Amino acid sequence: MTPTTVTQLLVITKAPVPGRSKTRLTPPCTPEQAAAIASAAVGDTLDVVRASDVARRVVALDGAPRDLDLSGCVVVPQVDGDLGTRLAAAFADAMAGAHATTPTLLIGMDTPQVTPELLAASLDRLVDAGPGTAVLGVAPDGGWWALGLHSPDGAQVLPDVPMSRDDTAVLTRAALEGAGLTVLDLPQLTDVDHFPDAVAVAALCPPDSRTRRTVDEVAAGLP
């Protein structure tokens, strides 16, 4: 990627609320513990995004900001609808107007082990491949943790892709290719869905991270 290339990061997340956040962590977690893990993961993810060398950072937020630190980020509200619809709208909002051709990498808050270096390498791969390409980071459970596009038009296939299934990544790739895009792979990352995932992901986070501390505290209190 050339030094003059303008890029942006897009984070899609819910405001951490007990009973709405990371519900698949319950059980063994209580709703409050699940929300605490979600809050920690969002905080660590946004720290990494702020530390990344990009021109713009956008957060597509579902819910009120509550105690989230959104400094340095443009915040857009998520639209109503299923996840695919909300993902497509997030790309459209982030890439509106002057940002219509800004290479954009979308991630969630489920991979707080991500680093600025990995995000930079992912954007480099997208930029170097040029228009007509997408980058996709697959998770071991069959979903995906990152999607990079040169245009919001590519995201218009997402409302037709079944989400949160073990074939979501395969179906996303097929939909993108069906729209004429060449899809390049990013490294695989485990995302936080169930509590064993949270434990595995926390172990990959820095010892002083919110995610590591919170998951370790929750695990220590479980039967």
Long-range contacts (C-beta under 8 A, 24 or more apart in sequence): 1-123, 1-124, 1-127, 1-128, 2-127, 5-103, 5-127, 6-55, 6-56, 6-102, 6-103, 7-54, 7-55, 7-102, 7-103, 7-104, 7-105, 7-123, 7-126, 7-127, 8-54, 8-55, 8-56, 8-57, 8-58, 8-94, 8-99, 8-102, 8-103, 8-104, 8-105, 9-49, 9-52, 9-54, 9-56, 9-57, 9-58, 9-104, 9-105, 9-106, 9-107, 9-119, 9-123, 10-58, 10-59, 10-60, 10-90, 10-91, 10-94, 10-104, 10-105, 10-106, 10-107, 11-45, 11-46, 11-49, 11-57, 11-58, 11-59, 11-60, 11-73, 11-106, 11-107, 11-108, 11-109, 12-59, 12-60, 12-78, 12-86, 12-87, 12-90, 12-106, 12-107, 12-108, 12-109, 13-42, 13-45, 13-59, 13-60, 13-61, 13-62, 13-108, 13-109, 14-38, 14-61, 14-62, 14-63, 15-61, 15-62, 15-63, 15-64, 15-65, 15-66, 15-68, 16-42, 16-66, 16-68, 17-63, 17-66, 20-63, 22-192, 24-193, 24-194, 25-192, 25-194, 25-195, 25-198, 28-195, 28-222, 28-223, 29-195, 29-218, 29-222, 33-218, 36-214, 36-218, 37-192, 37-198, 37-211, 37-214, 37-215, 37-218, 38-109, 39-67, 39-68, 39-210, 39-214, 40-112, 40-209, 40-210, 40-211, 40-213, 40-214, 40-215, 41-109, 41-110, 41-112, 41-192, 41-210, 41-211, 42-68, 42-109, 43-68, 43-69, 43-210, 44-112, 44-205, 44-209, 44-210, 44-211, 45-107, 45-108, 45-109, 45-111, 45-112, 45-114, 46-70, 46-73, 48-112, 48-114, 48-115, 48-116, 48-119, 49-73, 49-107, 49-119, 51-116, 52-116, 52-119, 52-120, 53-116, 53-120, 54-119, 54-123, 55-102, 56-99, 56-102, 58-90, 58-93, 58-94, 60-86, 60-89, 60-90, 60-93, 60-94, 62-86, 81-159, 82-159, 82-163, 83-163, 83-164, 84-158, 84-159, 84-160, 84-161, 84-162, 84-163, 85-158, 85-159, 87-147, 87-155, 87-158, 88-152, 88-155, 88-156, 88-157, 88-158, 88-159, 90-155, 91-149, 91-152, 91-154, 91-155, 92-152, 92-155, 94-152, 95-149, 95-151, 95-152, 96-152, 100-151, 100-152, 101-131, 101-150, 101-151, 103-127, 103-148, 103-149, 103-150, 104-148, 104-149, 104-150, 105-135, 105-146, 105-147, 105-148, 106-146, 106-147, 106-148, 106-149, 107-145, 107-146, 108-145, 108-191, 110-145, 110-191, 110-192, 110-193, 111-145, 111-146, 111-189, 111-190, 111-191, 111-192, 111-201, 112-192, 112-201, 112-205, 112-209, 112-210, 112-211, 113-189, 113-190, 113-201, 113-204, 113-205, 113-211, 114-145, 114-189, 118-187, 122-146, 122-148, 122-186, 123-148, 125-184, 125-186, 126-150, 126-184, 129-182, 129-184, 132-180, 132-181, 132-182, 133-181, 133-182, 133-183, 133-184, 134-176, 134-181, 134-182, 134-183, 134-184, 135-183, 135-184, 135-185, 135-186, 136-169, 136-172, 136-173, 136-176, 136-183, 136-184, 136-185, 136-186, 137-185, 137-186, 137-187, 137-188, 137-189, 138-169, 138-185, 138-186, 138-188, 139-169, 139-188, 139-189, 139-190, 139-191, 140-188, 140-190, 141-166, 141-190, 141-191, 141-193, 141-197, 142-166, 142-167, 142-168, 142-169, 142-170, 143-168, 143-169, 143-191, 144-168, 144-169, 144-172, 145-189, 145-191, 146-186, 146-189, 147-172, 148-186, 149-181, 153-179, 154-179, 154-181
